[in-house]
């Protein structure tokens, strides 16, 4: 009744053996390689996410450092401006002091020159007066010669005091 064809059995056995061999030598290694690749892709994604996270953290730190550096540079500029203003005020104060000293020295020089000139004028006036007195004593006195001597005295005193020349 049942008669099984031997070729069919051998074919089924060969197919089963081929399936087992393919499964062992082809499908398992290919599946293992695919699993390894999938694992590598997952690790790569995780690594990329971690690096992205680190990059974001570094960016935040960099931005904070940059903001801090800007703030520090603004403070340094303000400090330099303050120092420059102090130095400017100091130099201006010193220049003002020197100007006051120069003005005071010039005022003293003018006062000394005025006193010297006054002494010289007094000396000349005294000399002119002595000359006039000695002439009066030598020539005698009369109203006409007294007037001439007085005019001559005024003329010489005027020339001695003339500062426009």
C-alpha positions in Angstrom: 0.0 0.0 0.0 2.1 2.6 0.9 4.9 2.6 -1.2 7.3 5.4 -0.7 9.5 6.3 -3.4 13.1 6.1 -2.3 14.1 9.0 -4.5 11.7 11.1 -2.8 13.0 10.2 0.6 16.5 10.8 -0.4 15.5 14.2 -1.8 13.7 15.1 1.4 16.7 13.9 3.4 19.1 16.0 1.2 16.9 19.0 1.5 16.8 18.6 5.3 20.6 18.2 5.4 21.0 21.1 3.1 18.7 23.2 5.3 20.7 22.2 8.4 24.0 22.9 6.7 22.8 26.2 5.4 21.4 27.1 8.7 24.6 26.2 10.5 27.2 27.6 8.0 25.3 30.4 6.3 22.3 31.7 8.2 23.8 31.6 11.7 27.0 33.5 10.6 25.0 36.0 8.5 22.5 36.5 11.4 25.5 36.9 13.8 27.1 39.5 11.5 23.7 41.3 11.2 23.3 41.3 15.0 26.9 42.6 15.4 26.2 45.3 12.9 23.0 46.2 14.6 24.8 46.4 17.9 27.5 48.5 16.3 24.9 50.9 14.9 23.2 51.1 18.3 26.6 51.8 20.0 27.4 54.4 17.3 24.1 56.1 17.9 24.6 56.1 21.6 28.1 57.4 21.2 26.9 60.1 18.8 24.2 61.1 21.3 26.8 61.2 24.1 29.1 63.3 22.0 26.3 65.6 21.0 25.5 66.0 24.7 29.1 66.7 25.5 29.3 69.2 22.6 26.2 71.0 24.0 27.8 71.1 27.4 31.0 72.4 26.0 29.1 75.0 24.0 27.3 76.2 27.1 30.6 76.3 29.0 32.2 78.2 26.0 29.3 80.7 25.9 29.6 81.2 29.7 33.4 81.7 29.4 32.9 84.1 26.5 30.3 86.1 28.5 32.6 86.1 31.5 35.5 87.3 29.3 33.3 90.0 27.9 32.3 91.1 31.3 35.9 91.0 32.5 37.0 93.0 29.5 34.3 95.6 30.1 35.4 95.9 33.7 39.1 96.3 32.6 38.0 99.0 30.2 36.1 100.8 32.9 39.0 100.5 35.3 41.4 101.8 32.7 39.0 104.7 32.0 38.8 105.4 35.7 42.6 105.3 36.0 43.0 107.5 32.9 40.6 110.1 34.4 42.5 110.1 37.7 45.8 110.5 35.8 44.2 113.3 33.7 43.0 115.1 36.8 46.4 114.7 38.4 48.2 116.1 35.4 45.7 118.9 35.1 46.2 119.7 38.8 49.9 119.7 38.4 49.7 121.9 35.3 47.4 124.3 37.2 49.9 124.4 40.1 52.7 125.1 37.7 50.7 127.8 36.0 50.0 129.4 39.4 53.6 129.3 40.3 54.6 130.8 36.9 52.0 133.6 37.4 53.2 134.2 40.9 56.8 134.4 39.8 55.9 136.7 36.9 53.9 138.9 39.3 56.9 139.0 41.7 59.2 139.8 38.8 56.9 142.6 37.7 56.8 144.0 41.2 60.6 143.8 41.6 61.0 145.5 38.2 58.5 148.2 39.2 60.3 148.8 42.6 63.7 148.9 40.8 62.3 151.3 38.2 60.8 153.5 41.0 64.2 153.5 42.8 66.0 154.4 39.6 63.5 157.2 39.0 63.8 158.5 42.6 67.6 158.4 42.1 67.4 160.3 38.9 64.9 162.8 40.3 67.2 163.3 43.3 70.2 163.7 40.9 68.2 166.3 38.9 67.2 168.1 42.0 70.8 168.2 43.2 71.8 169.5 39.8 69.1 172.1 39.9 70.1 173.1 43.4 73.7 173.4 42.5 72.9 175.5 39.5 70.7 177.7 41.5 73.5 178.2 44.0 76.0 178.9 41.3 73.9 181.3 39.2 71.8 182.9 41.8 68.1 183.2 41.8 65.8 185.3 39.9 62.2 184.5 38.9 63.0 184.2 35.2 65.9 181.8 35.7 63.9 179.9 38.4 61.2 179.3 35.8 63.7 178.2 33.1 65.3 175.8 35.6 61.9 174.5 36.6 61.0 173.9 32.9 64.4 172.3 32.3 63.8 170.1 35.4 60.4 169.0 34.2 61.7 168.3 30.7 64.5 166.1 32.0 62.3 164.4 34.5 59.7 163.7 31.8 62.4 162.1 29.5 63.6 160.0 32.4 60.1 158.7 33.1 59.1 158.3 29.5 58.5 154.5 29.1 57.1 154.7 25.6 60.5 154.8 24.0 
